[in-house]
Amino acid sequence: MAEPETELSHKQKKEIAKWFLLNAPAGEIQYVARDLKSVLNDDDVYDEAASEAFPDYNKSHMICLEMPGSFGDVLVTSYGELRDNEYLDPKTAQVAIVDHVKQVCTEVRPATDEELPSPYIEEYRCALEAEILKYVGEAYPKGSYSVYCVNGKDAEGPGSDFELVVVISAARLSPQNFCNGSWRSIWNIEFIDDVQVLELKGKLQVGAHYFEEGNVQLDAKHECRDSTMFQSPDDSAIAIASVIRHHETEYLTSLEASYLNLPDTTFKDLRRKLPVTRTLFPWHSTSQFSLTREISKELGIEK
């Protein structure tokens, strides 16, 4: 006798709903949310799940939102988060107020002096921002970027360590063609004054989703490290951008090479080398086989 089904608790429903929202492919969370709301048929559970999942999703995917008032776009990232729903845009020194569930920027206010780096740090940040602008324009035509100071932003001059973070986010969304894709890279750059070295740590993530008559997803991640000399703001920026360009280009090249080899490596390994008879099927001469004849023989109804 089958056991009676047990009703899921409010918390269990919320956690399951959150999981689906957080694992939605790039650009597809609104579609997932719409279907979830219909399936749950419980506005309280959905609202709780959405209010918790959307901020984490938006920050992890580093979504780009248009700011009102012709200020341009802002990236929603944990590095620019000042407080709940407020995100600094270092390029314009503006703070965007974001509605996470609707994925829109509702208001903009000027950043305060306390929210911005010191003039010494800003000189390095602006120089790096200018070089990243050139790189992103060449490599990711529809990409967005930001350069944040995450440590030591109040340093007033040489002799202090500080840390900048470069984030690059690019998405190509084409749901009408059943495919979406995204690129995200995060580069932490430590400026170590006493040894005059810049330490770089990169995290790269590529996502793709194809869902025409199927469901195929790619979620590739890569981490790398490098270093260069601590120089003037302009020279440091050029060196950092060169390192980023080298590693990202190298990673993309390796991905392309792996895809070219898929038919001869991965896909080939997924198939049995020989059928259970240990004999290759004679594709060059299939006329010798007749499914009707074999079935008739087995059923004893041969003419």
Phi, psi and chi 1 to 4 in degrees:
 res  aa     phi    psi   chi1   chi2   chi3   chi4
   1 MET       -  129.8 -175.6  174.8  178.2      -
   2 ALA   -68.3  141.6      -      -      -      -
   3 GLU   -72.6  143.0  -65.4 -177.1    6.5      -
   4 PRO   -65.9  143.2   22.5  -32.4      -      -
   5 GLU   -70.7  140.1  -66.5 -175.9    1.1      -
   6 THR  -101.4  136.9   57.1      -      -      -
   7 GLU   -72.7  132.9  176.6   73.0   17.5      -
   8 LEU   -68.5  145.5  -66.3  175.3      -      -
   9 SER   -74.6  167.2   67.7      -      -      -
  10 HIS   -57.4  -44.3 -179.0   95.3      -      -
  11 LYS   -65.9  -41.8 -177.3  177.8  179.7 -179.3
  12 GLN   -62.7  -43.0  -72.4  173.7  -42.1      -
  13 LYS   -61.4  -42.8  -70.1  179.6 -178.9  178.4
  14 LYS   -63.2  -43.4 -176.5 -169.8   75.7  172.6
  15 GLU   -66.7  -37.7  -68.4  -57.6  -42.7      -
  16 ILE   -66.1  -43.1  -68.0  171.7      -      -
  17 ALA   -62.8  -41.7      -      -      -      -
  18 LYS   -60.9  -41.4  -84.0  178.5   60.2 -180.0
  19 TRP   -60.0  -45.1 -174.0   91.3      -      -
  20 PHE   -63.9  -41.0  -82.4  104.5      -      -
  21 LEU   -66.3  -45.6  -69.3  169.5      -      -
  22 LEU   -67.4  -25.7  -71.1  170.0      -      -
  23 ASN   -99.5   12.5  -73.8  -82.4      -      -
  24 ALA   -66.6  138.5      -      -      -      -
  25 PRO   -63.3  166.9  -21.5   33.4      -      -
  26 ALA   -54.1  129.9      -      -      -      -
  27 GLY    76.6    6.9      -      -      -      -
  28 GLU  -117.7    5.7  -62.9  179.1   37.4      -
  29 ILE   -65.7  -32.9 -170.0  171.6      -      -
  30 GLN   -67.2  -34.8  -66.5  -68.2   -6.3      -
  31 TYR   -67.2  -42.9  -61.4  103.8      -      -
  32 VAL   -63.8  -42.4  174.3      -      -      -
  33 ALA   -61.9  -42.7      -      -      -      -
  34 ARG   -60.8  -45.0 -178.7 -170.5   61.1 -163.9
  35 ASP   -69.9  -37.8  -69.0  -17.9      -      -
  36 LEU   -61.5  -43.0  -98.8  179.8      -      -
  37 LYS   -60.7  -38.6 -167.7  170.6 -174.3  178.0
  38 SER   -68.8  -42.0  175.2      -      -      -
  39 VAL   -69.0  -43.1  170.1      -      -      -
  40 LEU   -65.8  -42.2  -75.6  169.9      -      -
  41 ASN    53.6   37.2 -163.5   27.2      -      -
  42 ASP  -148.6  100.6 -173.1  -34.7      -      -
  43 ASP   -62.8  -34.4  -72.5  -14.3      -      -
  44 ASP   -64.7  -46.3  -69.7  -21.2      -      -
  45 VAL   -63.8  -46.0  171.2      -      -      -
  46 TYR   -61.6  -47.0  171.1   79.2      -      -
  47 ASP   -60.5  -40.5  -69.5  -18.6      -      -
  48 GLU   -65.9  -45.7  -78.8 -172.9   41.1      -
  49 ALA   -63.0  -44.6      -      -      -      -
  50 ALA   -65.3  -41.5      -      -      -      -
  51 SER   -65.6  -26.5   65.2      -      -      -
  52 GLU   -90.4  -35.5  -66.1  178.7   21.1      -
  53 ALA   -82.9  -41.0      -      -      -      -
  54 PHE   -59.8  -46.0  -93.2   88.7      -      -
  55 PRO   -58.7  -42.5  -25.6   35.7      -      -
  56 ASP   -66.3  -41.3  -71.0  -16.9      -      -
  57 TYR   -62.8  -48.2  179.2   91.0      -      -
  58 ASN   -61.3  -39.5  -67.0  -20.9      -      -
  59 LYS   -73.6  -40.0  -73.8 -177.3  -75.0 -173.7
  60 SER   -69.3  -32.9   66.6      -      -      -
  61 HIS   -89.2   -3.5  -77.5  -99.3      -      -
  62 MET    48.4   55.9  -59.4 -168.6  -64.4      -
  63 ILE   -69.1  152.7   67.1  168.0      -      -
  64 CYS  -108.5  126.4 -176.8      -      -      -
  65 LEU  -122.4  145.5  -59.8  177.1      -      -
  66 GLU   -80.7  130.7 -177.6  179.8   -4.4      -
  67 MET   -87.8  139.9  -67.4 -172.7  -73.8      -
  68 PRO   -68.5  155.5   22.3  -30.5      -      -
  69 GLY    86.8   23.2      -      -      -      -
  70 SER    60.0   32.7  -57.8      -      -      -
  71 PHE   -89.3   -5.5  -75.7  108.6      -      -
  72 GLY    95.2 -152.8      -      -      -      -
  73 ASP  -108.8  156.3  -62.5  -29.5      -      -
  74 VAL  -126.9  140.2   60.8      -      -      -
  75 LEU   -90.0  132.9  -82.2  178.0      -      -
  76 VAL   -91.4  104.4  177.2      -      -      -
  77 THR  -138.3  159.7   75.7      -      -      -
  78 SER   -67.4  -23.4   58.1      -      -      -
  79 TYR   -74.4  -26.2  -55.9  102.1      -      -
  80 GLY  -101.2    2.4      -      -      -      -
  81 GLU   -73.8  122.5 -173.1  173.8   21.6      -
  82 LEU   -96.1  -45.4  -60.2  175.0      -      -
  83 ARG  -159.1 -175.4   54.2 -168.3   64.5   85.7
  84 ASP   -52.5  121.8  -73.3  -13.4      -      -
  85 ASN    70.0    8.6  -55.5  -28.7      -      -
  86 GLU  -116.9  127.9  -68.3 -167.0   -6.8      -
  87 TYR  -133.7  129.2  -64.3   86.4      -      -
  88 LEU   -78.1  135.4  173.9   67.2      -      -
  89 ASP  -107.6  102.1  176.9   43.8      -      -
  90 PRO   -62.5  -29.8  -18.5   31.0      -      -
  91 LYS   -62.6  -39.2  -66.0 -170.7  -69.1  -68.4
  92 THR  -108.1   -4.1   59.8      -      -      -
  93 ALA    57.2   36.6      -      -      -      -
  94 GLN  -113.9  155.4  -61.3  -67.9  -44.8      -
  95 VAL  -113.9  124.0  175.2      -      -      -
  96 ALA   -96.3  133.7      -      -      -      -
  97 ILE   -98.5  123.2  -67.7   84.9      -      -
  98 VAL  -114.5  136.4  171.1      -      -      -
  99 ASP   -94.2  104.7 -177.1  -34.8      -      -
 100 HIS   -66.1  -41.9  -80.8  -71.2      -      -
 101 VAL   -68.8  -39.2  175.5      -      -      -
 102 LYS   -82.7  -13.8  -67.2 -178.5  179.0  178.7
 103 GLN    56.6   51.8  -67.0 -174.9  -47.0      -
 104 VAL  -137.0  154.9  -64.7      -      -      -
 105 CYS   -95.2  120.8  176.7      -      -      -
 106 THR   -95.0  -31.6   56.7      -      -      -
 107 GLU  -146.3  163.9  -61.8  177.2   52.2      -
 108 VAL  -138.6  141.3  175.0      -      -      -
 109 ARG  -137.7  154.6   66.9  166.8  176.6   82.4
 110 PRO   -67.3  142.8  -16.5   29.7      -      -
 111 ALA   -72.6  146.5      -      -      -      -
 112 THR   -83.0  164.0   64.5      -      -      -
 113 ASP   -58.8  -34.9  -69.4  -18.3      -      -
 114 GLU   -68.9  -22.7  -69.3   74.0   21.7      -
 115 GLU   -89.3   -7.4  -67.0  167.2  -21.5      -
 116 LEU  -110.8  155.5  -63.5  172.5      -      -
 117 PRO   -70.2  165.5  -13.8   27.7      -      -
 118 SER   -68.4  162.0   67.7      -      -      -
 119 PRO   -56.2  -36.2  -27.2   35.4      -      -
 120 TYR   -64.0  -47.0  170.6   69.7      -      -
 121 ILE   -68.0  -38.9  -60.0  -61.1      -      -
 122 GLU   -63.3  -30.8 -173.3   65.6    6.2      -
 123 GLU   -63.5  -43.5 -171.3  175.8    4.1      -
 124 TYR   -69.2  -41.2  -82.0   89.6      -      -
 125 ARG   -64.4  -45.4 -163.6 -158.3   65.2   76.4
 126 CYS   -65.1  -38.8  -75.4      -      -      -
 127 ALA   -64.2  -42.3      -      -      -      -
 128 LEU   -68.3  -38.8 -179.4   53.8      -      -
 129 GLU   -59.1  -40.4 -173.4  175.3   78.6      -
 130 ALA   -64.3  -39.3      -      -      -      -
 131 GLU   -71.8  -37.3  -69.3  -60.9  -41.0      -
 132 ILE   -68.3  -34.1  -64.4  -59.4      -      -
 133 LEU   -57.5  -45.5  168.7   62.9      -      -
 134 LYS   -62.9  -46.1  -63.0  175.9 -169.9  175.1
 135 TYR   -63.9  -47.9  167.1   58.4      -      -
 136 VAL   -63.7  -38.4  170.8      -      -      -
 137 GLY   -59.8  -33.8      -      -      -      -
 138 GLU   -82.8  -43.8  -63.4  169.1    6.1      -
 139 ALA   -90.0  -33.0      -      -      -      -
 140 TYR  -133.0   81.9  -49.1  101.9      -      -
 141 PRO   -52.8  -32.2  -25.9   34.7      -      -
 142 LYS  -107.2   20.4  -65.5 -174.8  178.4 -179.4
 143 GLY   -86.8  162.7      -      -      -      -
 144 SER  -126.7  159.6  -59.6      -      -      -
 145 TYR  -152.7  161.5   68.0   93.8      -      -
 146 SER  -152.5  153.6  -83.3      -      -      -
 147 VAL  -125.0  117.4 -178.7      -      -      -
 148 TYR  -112.9  154.0  -55.4   95.4      -      -
 149 CYS  -102.6  119.9 -179.7      -      -      -
 150 VAL  -108.6  -14.1  -65.6      -      -      -
 151 ASN  -145.6  139.2  -77.1  -47.4      -      -
 152 GLY    73.4   29.4      -      -      -      -
 153 LYS   -69.7  -13.9   73.4 -179.0 -175.9   69.3
 154 ASP   -96.5    5.2  -63.2  -37.0      -      -
 155 ALA   -59.4  134.6      -      -      -      -
 156 GLU   -99.6  -10.9  -64.8  -64.6  -20.7      -
 157 GLY  -178.8 -176.8      -      -      -      -
 158 PRO   -55.0  150.8  -24.0   34.4      -      -
 159 GLY   108.8   -6.6      -      -      -      -
 160 SER  -118.1  145.1  -58.8      -      -      -
 161 ASP   -87.9  151.3  -63.6  -15.4      -      -
 162 PHE  -154.7  169.6   58.8   94.5      -      -
 163 GLU  -136.5  130.5 -177.4  178.1   -1.0      -
 164 LEU  -110.2  154.5  -60.0 -179.2      -      -
 165 VAL  -129.2  127.3  171.6      -      -      -
 166 VAL  -102.1  125.8  173.8      -      -      -
 167 VAL  -119.8  135.8  -62.3      -      -      -
 168 ILE  -126.5  129.6  -60.6  171.9      -      -
 169 SER  -135.3  127.1  177.7      -      -      -
 170 ALA  -139.0  137.3      -      -      -      -
 171 ALA  -136.0  141.8      -      -      -      -
 172 ARG  -124.4  104.9 -173.4  165.4 -175.1  174.7
 173 LEU  -109.2  124.1  -52.1  178.0      -      -
 174 SER  -142.5   63.9 -173.7      -      -      -
 175 PRO   -61.1  -27.6   19.9  -31.2      -      -
 176 GLN   -66.0  -21.3   69.4  -84.1   14.0      -
 177 ASN  -105.3   13.8  -66.5  -44.7      -      -
 178 PHE    62.4   36.8  -52.6  100.9      -      -
 179 CYS  -153.3  140.8   62.8      -      -      -
 180 ASN  -139.5  150.2  -64.4  -53.1      -      -
 181 GLY  -151.4  157.2      -      -      -      -
 182 SER  -148.7  153.3   67.2      -      -      -
 183 TRP  -126.2  132.5  167.8  -81.0      -      -
 184 ARG  -136.0  129.8  -74.0  164.9  -83.1  168.8
 185 SER  -135.9  141.5   56.1      -      -      -
 186 ILE  -128.7  125.2  -59.7  170.4      -      -
 187 TRP  -121.3  114.0  -69.5   89.6      -      -
 188 ASN   -91.2  125.3  -68.2   69.6      -      -
 189 ILE  -120.3  112.3  -55.1  109.5      -      -
 190 GLU   -92.6  122.7  -67.6 -175.5   58.4      -
 191 PHE   -94.0  103.1  -69.7   70.8      -      -
 192 ILE  -101.2  107.9  -53.4  172.3      -      -
 193 ASP   -71.6  -41.4 -172.9   83.4      -      -
 194 ASP   -67.6  -28.1   58.5  -13.1      -      -
 195 VAL  -109.5    3.7  -69.4      -      -      -
 196 GLN    52.6   50.6  -66.7  -67.7  -71.0      -
 197 VAL  -131.2  145.7  167.4      -      -      -
 198 LEU  -110.0  121.2  -52.7 -178.6      -      -
 199 GLU  -101.5  124.4  -65.9  -73.7  -11.9      -
 200 LEU  -111.9  135.2  -71.5   83.2      -      -
 201 LYS  -128.4  122.6  -69.1 -175.8  -70.2 -174.6
 202 GLY  -114.4  141.1      -      -      -      -
 203 LYS  -126.2  117.9  -65.6 -179.4 -179.4  179.2
 204 LEU  -114.6  139.3  -41.3  178.8      -      -
 205 GLN  -141.8  129.3 -174.8  168.0    0.2      -
 206 VAL  -120.0  131.1 -178.2      -      -      -
 207 GLY  -128.1  142.7      -      -      -      -
 208 ALA  -147.9  147.0      -      -      -      -
 209 HIS  -140.4  120.0 -175.4 -151.8      -      -
 210 TYR  -115.1  125.8  -64.4   88.4      -      -
 211 PHE  -137.0   34.0   48.7   98.8      -      -
 212 GLU   -87.4  110.9 -176.2  175.4   13.4      -
 213 GLU    55.3   36.1  -62.1 -177.7   -1.2      -
 214 GLY   172.5 -166.8      -      -      -      -
 215 ASN  -153.9   97.3 -174.6   -0.5      -      -
 216 VAL  -121.0  127.6  178.7      -      -      -
 217 GLN  -125.9  147.0  -67.4 -165.3   50.5      -
 218 LEU  -119.2  132.7  164.1   74.0      -      -
 219 ASP  -139.3   90.1 -174.3   13.7      -      -
 220 ALA  -105.8  136.2      -      -      -      -
 221 LYS  -129.7  148.5  -60.9  176.7 -177.6  179.1
 222 HIS  -150.9  138.8  176.6   68.6      -      -
 223 GLU  -122.8  146.7  -65.0 -171.3    8.8      -
 224 CYS  -150.8  162.1   47.5      -      -      -
 225 ARG  -134.5  153.5  -70.5  174.3  174.6  -93.2
 226 ASP  -163.6  176.0 -148.9  -34.6      -      -
 227 SER  -151.3  159.9   61.8      -      -      -
 228 THR  -154.2  179.4 -173.8      -      -      -
 229 MET   -82.7  145.2  -69.5  178.9   59.3      -
 230 PHE   -80.6  110.8 -166.9  147.3      -      -
 231 GLN  -126.0 -158.1  -54.7  170.5   75.0      -
 232 SER   -66.5  164.4   67.8      -      -      -
 233 PRO   -53.5  -47.9  -29.5   36.2      -      -
 234 ASP   -67.5  -43.7  -70.9  -19.9      -      -
 235 ASP   -68.8  -38.3  -69.7  -21.3      -      -
 236 SER   -63.3  -41.8  -68.2      -      -      -
 237 ALA   -63.0  -43.2      -      -      -      -
 238 ILE   -63.2  -43.1  -68.2  170.9      -      -
 239 ALA   -65.5  -41.5      -      -      -      -
 240 ILE   -64.9  -46.2  -68.3  168.1      -      -
 241 ALA   -61.2  -35.9      -      -      -      -
 242 SER   -65.4  -41.5  177.3      -      -      -
 243 VAL   -64.7  -45.0  169.5      -      -      -
 244 ILE   -61.9  -45.7  -68.7  174.8      -      -
 245 ARG   -59.0  -44.3 -178.9 -169.4  -60.1  -88.7
 246 HIS   -61.4  -49.5  166.9   72.9      -      -
 247 HIS   -70.7  -38.8  -77.9  -77.6      -      -
 248 GLU   -70.3  -38.8  -65.7 -165.2   -8.4      -
 249 THR   -65.1  -41.8  -58.2      -      -      -
 250 GLU   -62.4  -41.2 -173.3  175.9   64.5      -
 251 TYR   -67.0  -44.1 -179.3   51.8      -      -
 252 LEU   -61.4  -40.2  -78.3  171.5      -      -
 253 THR   -62.4  -40.7  -58.0      -      -      -
 254 SER   -66.5  -36.6   70.4      -      -      -
 255 LEU   -64.6  -44.7  -78.4  177.7      -      -
 256 GLU   -61.3  -40.5  -70.1  174.2   -3.8      -
 257 ALA   -64.8  -40.3      -      -      -      -
 258 SER   -66.2  -35.4   66.8      -      -      -
 259 TYR   -70.8  -35.8  -63.5  145.8      -      -
 260 LEU   -64.1  -29.4  -71.0  173.5      -      -
 261 ASN   -92.0   -2.4  -66.8  -31.9      -      -
 262 LEU   -54.8  -46.8  -84.2  178.3      -      -
 263 PRO   -60.9  -33.0  -23.5   35.2      -      -
 264 ASP   -93.2  -10.0  -63.3  -36.1      -      -
 265 THR  -121.0  -83.2   56.4      -      -      -
 266 THR   -59.5  -54.3  -52.9      -      -      -
 267 PHE   -63.0  -37.4  -72.2  160.1      -      -
 268 LYS   -64.5  -38.1 -168.3  173.0 -177.8  179.6
 269 ASP   -71.0  -19.0  -70.3  -21.0      -      -
 270 LEU   -75.3  -16.5  -70.1  174.5      -      -
 271 ARG  -103.2  151.8  -61.5 -174.0   61.2 -171.5
 272 ARG   -67.0  134.2 -174.1 -167.4  -64.3  -87.7
 273 LYS   -61.9  -42.4  -62.4  -70.9 -170.8  -63.2
 274 LEU  -134.9  152.9  -70.0  171.5      -      -
 275 PRO   -66.0  173.8   22.8  -32.2      -      -
 276 VAL   -61.4  -22.1  -69.1      -      -      -
 277 THR   -77.2   -7.5   60.3      -      -      -
 278 ARG    64.0   22.4  -49.6  -60.7  -64.4  171.9
 279 THR  -124.9  132.6  -55.9      -      -      -
 280 LEU   -66.0  141.5  -70.6  173.8      -      -
 281 PHE   -75.4  131.2 -172.7   83.8      -      -
 282 PRO   -80.1   78.1   30.0  -34.7      -      -
 283 TRP   -62.2  -24.4  -66.5  102.9      -      -
 284 HIS   -75.0  -13.6   59.5  -76.7      -      -
 285 SER  -145.7   67.2 -179.9      -      -      -
 286 THR   -80.0  -11.0   57.6      -      -      -
 287 SER   -64.8  -18.3   59.5      -      -      -
 288 GLN   -73.7   -9.3   62.4 -178.7  -71.2      -
 289 PHE  -105.4  140.5  -66.1   94.3      -      -
 290 SER  -136.9  111.7  169.3      -      -      -
 291 LEU   -61.9  -40.7 -177.7   58.9      -      -
 292 THR   -61.8  -43.5  -56.6      -      -      -
 293 ARG   -63.6  -42.6 -174.5  170.9   66.2 -113.9
 294 GLU   -66.8  -40.9  -66.8  -62.5  -36.4      -
 295 ILE   -66.2  -43.6  -67.9  176.1      -      -
 296 SER   -59.1  -40.9  -61.4      -      -      -
 297 LYS   -63.4  -44.4 -178.2  178.8  179.0 -178.1
 298 GLU   -64.5  -34.8  -70.7  -66.3  -34.5      -
 299 LEU   -88.2   -4.0  -63.8  177.4      -      -
 300 GLY    71.0   32.0      -      -      -      -
 301 ILE  -119.5   28.5   55.1  175.6      -      -
 302 GLU   -65.1  143.4  -70.3 -176.3  -70.6      -
 303 LYS   -81.1      -  -66.3 -179.4 -179.3  179.2
